[in-house]
Amino acid sequence: MTNRWVGVTIDCVDVEWVADFWSALLDRPRGPSRPGWVYLGHSDDPLPRLVFQPVTDAKRGKVRVHLDIAVDDIDKGIAQVIDLGGRHTGERHDYDEGVVVVVADPEEHEFCLVQYY
């Protein structure tokens, strides 16, 4: 049996808004989607697709799994997140190999921007 990672599903109250945020941030177009859902990418893409699933309850608490997004410039990456409707949490970690900053999308799903040195 061959297993293959094909996607990450993100629960959203406002699927369109959150999907638009991630589409712009990652420059990833929409693919075929189910009614009420939004998929970025296709199931046969080399990268896993992002799936935005409608839910009625807002996020509560810290997410247990998050995405790491590599950026060339951490400050420009933070500015882009904010311009797209997300926010900077204020959390930053500096390591010998680079810097990691925790940010959040419009519905408070945390993720990390990573700039490697």
C-alpha positions in Angstrom: 0.0 0.0 0.0 1.3 3.5 -0.9 0.3 6.4 1.2 0.5 10.0 0.1 0.0 13.3 1.9 -2.6 15.2 -0.3 -3.8 18.1 1.9 -4.3 20.0 5.0 -7.9 20.9 6.0 -8.6 24.1 7.9 -12.0 24.6 9.7 -13.4 28.1 9.0 -16.5 30.1 9.8 -15.9 32.4 6.8 -14.5 29.9 4.2 -14.2 32.5 1.4 -12.3 35.1 3.5 -9.8 32.6 5.0 -9.3 30.9 1.6 -8.6 34.2 -0.1 -6.1 35.1 2.6 -4.1 31.8 2.1 -4.5 32.0 -1.7 -2.9 35.5 -1.8 -0.2 34.6 0.8 0.9 31.5 -1.0 0.1 32.6 -4.5 -1.9 29.4 -4.8 -5.0 29.4 -7.1 -8.3 27.7 -6.3 -8.9 24.2 -7.7 -12.1 22.3 -8.1 -14.1 22.5 -4.8 -17.2 21.1 -3.2 -20.1 23.5 -2.7 -19.4 25.7 0.4 -15.8 24.5 0.6 -12.7 25.9 -1.1 -9.7 23.9 -2.3 -6.4 25.6 -3.2 -4.6 23.4 -5.7 -5.6 20.0 -7.1 -5.4 16.5 -5.6 -2.7 15.5 -8.1 -0.5 18.6 -7.5 3.1 18.0 -6.3 2.3 20.1 -3.2 -0.5 19.1 -0.8 -3.6 21.2 -1.4 -5.2 23.4 1.3 -8.8 22.6 2.0 -11.1 25.1 3.7 -14.0 23.4 5.4 -17.1 25.3 6.7 -17.9 25.0 10.4 -20.3 27.0 12.7 -18.0 27.4 15.7 -15.1 29.8 15.9 -11.7 28.5 16.8 -10.9 28.1 20.5 -7.5 27.6 22.0 -4.1 27.0 20.3 -4.0 24.9 17.2 -2.1 21.6 17.7 -0.8 21.4 14.1 0.4 24.5 12.1 2.0 25.4 8.8 5.6 26.8 8.5 5.9 29.3 5.7 9.4 30.2 4.5 10.0 33.8 3.6 13.0 35.7 2.3 12.4 38.7 4.6 10.7 38.2 8.0 9.6 41.9 8.3 8.1 41.9 4.8 6.4 38.6 5.6 4.8 40.0 8.7 3.6 43.0 6.8 2.1 40.9 4.1 0.2 38.8 6.7 -1.2 42.0 8.3 -2.0 43.6 4.9 -4.0 40.4 4.0 -6.1 40.6 7.2 -4.0 38.4 9.5 -2.0 39.5 12.6 1.4 39.2 14.2 1.1 37.5 17.6 4.3 39.2 18.9 6.0 35.8 19.4 9.5 35.5 17.9 12.2 33.0 18.2 15.8 33.6 17.0 18.0 30.6 16.3 21.4 30.2 14.8 19.8 29.0 11.6 17.2 31.6 11.3 14.2 33.3 12.9 10.6 32.1 13.4 7.7 34.4 14.0 4.2 33.3 15.0 1.4 34.9 13.0 -2.3 34.2 12.6 -4.8 34.2 9.7 -8.1 36.2 9.8 -9.8 33.5 11.9 -6.8 33.2 14.3 -5.3 30.0 12.9 -1.7 30.4 14.0 1.2 29.6 11.7 4.9 30.4 11.5 6.9 32.5 9.2 10.4 31.2 8.9 13.4 33.1 7.5 16.5 30.9 7.2 19.9 32.5 7.3 
